[in-house]
Amino acid sequence: MVYKKIVLIGRSTDTFEAAVEDAIDRAEQTLENLMWVSVENQAVELDGPEREYQAEVEVAFELQEGVGE
């Protein structure tokens, strides 16, 4: 098995947890064979009408056999 990891940034005006869920939801909609997610960084953007919570997550998924051959 071979895995690939990518970094996604989820966003929410509510909480860090909601920002993580945002990134995971998007990954589940667009990627197959998801294996795990780890939260790498968290930040709050203050420039705007309300605070925006951001979570940088690393998503790992299994590559399909024979793709690109």
PyMOL commands that place a pseudoatom at each C-alpha (Angstrom):
pseudoatom trace, name=CA, resn=MET, resi=1, chain=A, elem=C, hetatm=0, pos=[0.000, 0.000, 0.000]
pseudoatom trace, name=CA, resn=VAL, resi=2, chain=A, elem=C, hetatm=0, pos=[1.106, 3.505, -0.805]
pseudoatom trace, name=CA, resn=TYR, resi=3, chain=A, elem=C, hetatm=0, pos=[-0.356, 6.593, 0.809]
pseudoatom trace, name=CA, resn=LYS, resi=4, chain=A, elem=C, hetatm=0, pos=[-0.373, 10.215, -0.238]
pseudoatom trace, name=CA, resn=LYS, resi=5, chain=A, elem=C, hetatm=0, pos=[-0.711, 13.158, 2.135]
pseudoatom trace, name=CA, resn=ILE, resi=6, chain=A, elem=C, hetatm=0, pos=[-2.078, 16.587, 1.312]
pseudoatom trace, name=CA, resn=VAL, resi=7, chain=A, elem=C, hetatm=0, pos=[-2.687, 19.694, 3.390]
pseudoatom trace, name=CA, resn=LEU, resi=8, chain=A, elem=C, hetatm=0, pos=[-6.122, 21.308, 3.611]
pseudoatom trace, name=CA, resn=ILE, resi=9, chain=A, elem=C, hetatm=0, pos=[-7.244, 24.393, 5.511]
pseudoatom trace, name=CA, resn=GLY, resi=10, chain=A, elem=C, hetatm=0, pos=[-10.738, 24.310, 6.971]
pseudoatom trace, name=CA, resn=ARG, resi=11, chain=A, elem=C, hetatm=0, pos=[-12.491, 27.506, 8.009]
pseudoatom trace, name=CA, resn=SER, resi=12, chain=A, elem=C, hetatm=0, pos=[-15.287, 28.414, 10.391]
pseudoatom trace, name=CA, resn=THR, resi=13, chain=A, elem=C, hetatm=0, pos=[-16.632, 31.478, 12.164]
pseudoatom trace, name=CA, resn=ASP, resi=14, chain=A, elem=C, hetatm=0, pos=[-17.620, 29.273, 15.137]
pseudoatom trace, name=CA, resn=THR, resi=15, chain=A, elem=C, hetatm=0, pos=[-14.760, 27.115, 16.512]
pseudoatom trace, name=CA, resn=PHE, resi=16, chain=A, elem=C, hetatm=0, pos=[-11.517, 25.346, 15.675]
pseudoatom trace, name=CA, resn=GLU, resi=17, chain=A, elem=C, hetatm=0, pos=[-13.395, 22.052, 15.825]
pseudoatom trace, name=CA, resn=ALA, resi=18, chain=A, elem=C, hetatm=0, pos=[-15.834, 23.295, 13.193]
pseudoatom trace, name=CA, resn=ALA, resi=19, chain=A, elem=C, hetatm=0, pos=[-12.884, 24.347, 11.014]
pseudoatom trace, name=CA, resn=VAL, resi=20, chain=A, elem=C, hetatm=0, pos=[-11.418, 20.835, 11.290]
pseudoatom trace, name=CA, resn=GLU, resi=21, chain=A, elem=C, hetatm=0, pos=[-14.813, 19.349, 10.382]
pseudoatom trace, name=CA, resn=ASP, resi=22, chain=A, elem=C, hetatm=0, pos=[-14.972, 21.686, 7.379]
pseudoatom trace, name=CA, resn=ALA, resi=23, chain=A, elem=C, hetatm=0, pos=[-11.692, 20.306, 6.036]
pseudoatom trace, name=CA, resn=ILE, resi=24, chain=A, elem=C, hetatm=0, pos=[-12.651, 16.685, 6.747]
pseudoatom trace, name=CA, resn=ASP, resi=25, chain=A, elem=C, hetatm=0, pos=[-16.067, 17.097, 5.114]
pseudoatom trace, name=CA, resn=ARG, resi=26, chain=A, elem=C, hetatm=0, pos=[-14.466, 18.488, 1.963]
pseudoatom trace, name=CA, resn=ALA, resi=27, chain=A, elem=C, hetatm=0, pos=[-11.877, 15.697, 1.883]
pseudoatom trace, name=CA, resn=GLU, resi=28, chain=A, elem=C, hetatm=0, pos=[-14.617, 13.062, 2.200]
pseudoatom trace, name=CA, resn=GLN, resi=29, chain=A, elem=C, hetatm=0, pos=[-16.520, 14.660, -0.696]
pseudoatom trace, name=CA, resn=THR, resi=30, chain=A, elem=C, hetatm=0, pos=[-13.559, 14.782, -3.075]
pseudoatom trace, name=CA, resn=LEU, resi=31, chain=A, elem=C, hetatm=0, pos=[-11.111, 12.003, -2.136]
pseudoatom trace, name=CA, resn=GLU, resi=32, chain=A, elem=C, hetatm=0, pos=[-11.384, 8.226, -1.963]
pseudoatom trace, name=CA, resn=ASN, resi=33, chain=A, elem=C, hetatm=0, pos=[-9.717, 5.818, 0.447]
pseudoatom trace, name=CA, resn=LEU, resi=34, chain=A, elem=C, hetatm=0, pos=[-9.228, 8.341, 3.280]
pseudoatom trace, name=CA, resn=MET, resi=35, chain=A, elem=C, hetatm=0, pos=[-7.202, 6.822, 6.075]
pseudoatom trace, name=CA, resn=TRP, resi=36, chain=A, elem=C, hetatm=0, pos=[-6.454, 9.537, 8.647]
pseudoatom trace, name=CA, resn=VAL, resi=37, chain=A, elem=C, hetatm=0, pos=[-6.339, 13.248, 9.359]
pseudoatom trace, name=CA, resn=SER, resi=38, chain=A, elem=C, hetatm=0, pos=[-3.998, 15.077, 11.703]
pseudoatom trace, name=CA, resn=VAL, resi=39, chain=A, elem=C, hetatm=0, pos=[-4.374, 18.680, 12.803]
pseudoatom trace, name=CA, resn=GLU, resi=40, chain=A, elem=C, hetatm=0, pos=[-1.116, 20.502, 12.120]
pseudoatom trace, name=CA, resn=ASN, resi=41, chain=A, elem=C, hetatm=0, pos=[-1.848, 24.159, 12.939]
pseudoatom trace, name=CA, resn=GLN, resi=42, chain=A, elem=C, hetatm=0, pos=[-4.620, 26.399, 14.115]
pseudoatom trace, name=CA, resn=ALA, resi=43, chain=A, elem=C, hetatm=0, pos=[-5.003, 30.128, 13.542]
pseudoatom trace, name=CA, resn=VAL, resi=44, chain=A, elem=C, hetatm=0, pos=[-7.557, 32.899, 13.926]
pseudoatom trace, name=CA, resn=GLU, resi=45, chain=A, elem=C, hetatm=0, pos=[-7.940, 35.504, 11.208]
pseudoatom trace, name=CA, resn=LEU, resi=46, chain=A, elem=C, hetatm=0, pos=[-8.853, 38.839, 12.746]
pseudoatom trace, name=CA, resn=ASP, resi=47, chain=A, elem=C, hetatm=0, pos=[-9.164, 40.921, 9.567]
pseudoatom trace, name=CA, resn=GLY, resi=48, chain=A, elem=C, hetatm=0, pos=[-12.876, 41.038, 8.846]
pseudoatom trace, name=CA, resn=PRO, resi=49, chain=A, elem=C, hetatm=0, pos=[-16.261, 41.618, 10.429]
pseudoatom trace, name=CA, resn=GLU, resi=50, chain=A, elem=C, hetatm=0, pos=[-15.904, 38.519, 12.636]
pseudoatom trace, name=CA, resn=ARG, resi=51, chain=A, elem=C, hetatm=0, pos=[-13.161, 36.133, 13.662]
pseudoatom trace, name=CA, resn=GLU, resi=52, chain=A, elem=C, hetatm=0, pos=[-12.457, 33.220, 11.353]
pseudoatom trace, name=CA, resn=TYR, resi=53, chain=A, elem=C, hetatm=0, pos=[-11.036, 30.050, 12.878]
pseudoatom trace, name=CA, resn=GLN, resi=54, chain=A, elem=C, hetatm=0, pos=[-8.721, 28.114, 10.591]
pseudoatom trace, name=CA, resn=ALA, resi=55, chain=A, elem=C, hetatm=0, pos=[-7.383, 24.602, 10.973]
pseudoatom trace, name=CA, resn=GLU, resi=56, chain=A, elem=C, hetatm=0, pos=[-4.582, 23.260, 8.797]
pseudoatom trace, name=CA, resn=VAL, resi=57, chain=A, elem=C, hetatm=0, pos=[-4.988, 19.506, 8.531]
pseudoatom trace, name=CA, resn=GLU, resi=58, chain=A, elem=C, hetatm=0, pos=[-2.900, 16.847, 6.857]
pseudoatom trace, name=CA, resn=VAL, resi=59, chain=A, elem=C, hetatm=0, pos=[-5.064, 14.250, 5.105]
pseudoatom trace, name=CA, resn=ALA, resi=60, chain=A, elem=C, hetatm=0, pos=[-3.725, 10.827, 4.142]
pseudoatom trace, name=CA, resn=PHE, resi=61, chain=A, elem=C, hetatm=0, pos=[-5.358, 8.539, 1.633]
pseudoatom trace, name=CA, resn=GLU, resi=62, chain=A, elem=C, hetatm=0, pos=[-4.418, 5.262, -0.003]
pseudoatom trace, name=CA, resn=LEU, resi=63, chain=A, elem=C, hetatm=0, pos=[-3.472, 5.438, -3.665]
pseudoatom trace, name=CA, resn=GLN, resi=64, chain=A, elem=C, hetatm=0, pos=[-5.285, 3.065, -5.957]
pseudoatom trace, name=CA, resn=GLU, resi=65, chain=A, elem=C, hetatm=0, pos=[-3.290, 0.293, -7.593]
pseudoatom trace, name=CA, resn=GLY, resi=66, chain=A, elem=C, hetatm=0, pos=[-2.601, 0.708, -11.303]
pseudoatom trace, name=CA, resn=VAL, resi=67, chain=A, elem=C, hetatm=0, pos=[-3.567, 4.380, -11.571]
pseudoatom trace, name=CA, resn=GLY, resi=68, chain=A, elem=C, hetatm=0, pos=[-1.290, 6.166, -13.989]
pseudoatom trace, name=CA, resn=GLU, resi=69, chain=A, elem=C, hetatm=0, pos=[0.337, 2.999, -15.332]
for i in range(1, 69): cmd.bond("trace and resi %d" % i, "trace and resi %d" % (i + 1))
show_as sticks, trace
zoom trace
